[in-house]
């Protein structure tokens, strides 16, 4: 950690995503902790996937931060934690969002998340879901509740994949 990183505000972000069917109506929940301050957020989409909601929970939490922060993200999604911490998402982007000759799912959200990870100093920790971690259980409730909302907007990125050349987007399902 360099000198400027040691002066960053320390934020803890718990996240979770849920989907009623996969795909189906989905929701995300996040709890941000900064000192004595706590903020809960949630949202959802009428047709999406569980993985998209897991990623979206992290994005929504990080997008609330107004200044560069050191953020520890706790997620019960190995997909999310490993994709960032093991460098998978960076490699997918470097290869034009293609992996094993197929388009990488959720590249629109991975691109947003990678951008946020450069704005902040972000580390990810995996926590076991439904294991009694208070904040993770709260995020689960928030995400399930959001997925059950009757007025969910469309997930405009669901079913949209980058073109094989990595330039622009190709609509594959709406």
matplotlib code that plots the C-alpha trace (Angstrom):
import matplotlib.pyplot as plt

x = [0.0, 1.5, 1.3, -1.9, -3.6, -3.0, -5.0, -8.1, -11.4, -11.9, -15.3, -16.8, -19.3, -21.4, -23.3, -25.7, -27.8, -31.0, -33.0, -36.5, -35.8, -32.6, -33.3, -36.2, -36.9, -33.8, -32.6, -29.5, -28.7, -25.8, -24.8, -22.1, -20.3, -18.1, -17.3, -20.6, -22.4, -24.5, -26.4, -28.6, -29.5, -31.3, -32.7, -33.7, -34.7, -37.7, -35.6, -32.0, -29.7, -28.4, -24.8, -25.7, -27.4, -24.3, -22.1, -24.7, -24.8, -21.1, -21.4, -24.3, -22.4, -19.2, -21.1, -22.4, -18.9, -18.1, -14.3, -11.6, -11.8, -10.2, -13.1, -13.4, -16.2, -17.7, -19.6, -21.0, -20.3, -17.1, -17.8, -17.5, -14.7, -12.5, -13.2, -11.6, -9.1, -7.7, -7.5, -10.0, -12.1, -9.0, -7.9, -11.3, -11.3, -7.8, -9.0, -12.0, -14.5, -13.9, -13.1, -12.8, -14.0, -17.2, -18.4, -17.9, -21.3, -22.0, -19.2, -21.2, -21.2, -17.6, -16.5, -18.3, -16.9, -13.4, -13.7, -14.9, -12.0, -9.6, -11.4, -11.1, -8.7, -11.0, -10.4, -12.8, -13.4, -15.7, -18.1, -20.3, -23.9, -26.7, -24.2, -25.3, -23.1, -25.4, -24.7, -24.7, -28.1, -29.3, -28.1, -29.9, -33.2, -32.7, -32.0, -34.9, -37.3, -36.2, -36.6, -40.3, -41.1, -43.9, -42.5, -39.0, -37.4, -35.8, -32.2, -31.0, -27.7, -29.2, -28.7, -26.3, -22.8, -19.8, -19.2, -16.5, -14.1, -14.6, -16.0, -19.6, -22.4, -24.4, -28.0, -28.5, -31.7, -34.2]
y = [0.0, 3.4, 6.5, 7.8, 4.5, 4.6, 7.8, 6.3, 5.9, 2.3, 1.0, -2.5, -3.6, -6.7, -7.8, -10.5, -11.2, -13.3, -14.5, -16.1, -18.5, -18.2, -16.2, -14.5, -11.5, -10.7, -8.4, -7.2, -6.0, -4.3, -3.0, -0.3, 0.3, 3.2, 3.7, 4.1, 4.8, 2.1, 2.2, -0.5, -0.4, -2.7, -2.9, -5.3, -6.1, -8.0, -10.5, -11.2, -13.8, -14.6, -13.9, -10.5, -9.6, -10.7, -8.4, -5.6, -5.6, -4.7, -2.1, -0.4, -0.3, 1.1, 3.6, 5.3, 6.2, 9.8, 9.7, 7.2, 4.6, 1.4, -1.1, -4.6, -6.4, -9.5, -11.7, -15.2, -15.4, -17.2, -16.2, -12.5, -12.7, -15.0, -13.1, -10.0, -11.3, -13.9, -11.5, -13.4, -10.4, -8.4, -11.3, -11.6, -7.9, -8.1, -10.9, -8.9, -10.6, -14.0, -17.1, -20.6, -19.2, -18.0, -14.6, -13.9, -13.5, -10.2, -8.3, -5.0, -5.4, -6.7, -3.6, -1.3, -3.2, -3.1, 0.7, 1.0, -1.2, 1.3, 4.3, 2.6, 0.2, -2.9, -6.3, -9.2, -11.7, -14.7, -15.6, -18.7, -17.8, -18.7, -19.4, -16.8, -13.8, -11.0, -8.5, -11.2, -12.4, -8.8, -8.6, -11.8, -10.5, -7.2, -9.0, -11.4, -8.6, -6.5, -9.5, -9.7, -6.1, -5.7, -2.7, -3.9, -2.2, -4.2, -5.2, -3.5, -5.4, -8.8, -10.8, -8.1, -9.4, -7.7, -8.2, -10.8, -8.0, -6.4, -3.3, -2.4, -4.7, -7.4, -7.9, -11.7, -11.8, -9.3]
z = [0.0, -0.9, 1.1, -0.5, 0.0, 3.7, 3.9, 2.2, 4.0, 4.9, 3.7, 4.1, 1.5, 1.8, -1.3, -2.6, -5.6, -6.1, -9.0, -9.0, -11.7, -13.7, -15.8, -14.1, -11.9, -10.0, -7.2, -5.5, -2.0, -0.5, 3.0, 3.2, 6.5, 7.2, 10.9, 12.6, 9.4, 7.6, 4.4, 2.9, -0.8, -3.2, -6.7, -9.3, -12.8, -14.3, -16.3, -15.5, -14.0, -10.6, -11.7, -13.1, -9.8, -7.8, -9.9, -9.9, -6.1, -6.0, -8.7, -6.9, -3.7, -5.2, -7.3, -4.1, -3.0, -3.8, -3.0, -3.6, -0.8, 0.3, 0.1, 1.3, -0.5, 1.2, -1.3, -1.2, -4.9, -5.8, -9.4, -8.5, -6.0, -8.1, -11.4, -9.9, -7.4, -9.7, -12.6, -14.8, -15.7, -16.7, -19.0, -20.5, -21.3, -22.8, -25.1, -26.3, -23.9, -25.4, -23.4, -24.9, -28.3, -26.7, -25.6, -21.9, -20.2, -18.4, -20.0, -19.7, -15.9, -15.7, -17.6, -15.2, -12.2, -13.5, -13.9, -10.3, -9.1, -10.6, -9.0, -5.6, -3.9, -3.8, -2.3, -2.3, 0.4, -0.1, 2.7, 2.9, 2.1, 4.5, 7.2, 9.8, 8.7, 9.8, 7.0, 4.3, 5.6, 5.4, 1.8, 1.0, 2.4, 0.5, -2.8, -2.5, -1.5, -4.5, -6.9, -5.8, -6.6, -9.0, -10.9, -11.9, -14.9, -17.7, -17.4, -20.6, -20.5, -20.2, -23.4, -24.9, -25.7, -27.3, -30.9, -31.6, -32.5, -29.1, -30.7, -29.8, -28.7, -30.3, -29.2, -28.7, -26.6, -25.2]

ax = plt.figure().add_subplot(projection="3d")
ax.plot(x, y, z, "-o")
ax.set_aspect("equal")
plt.show()
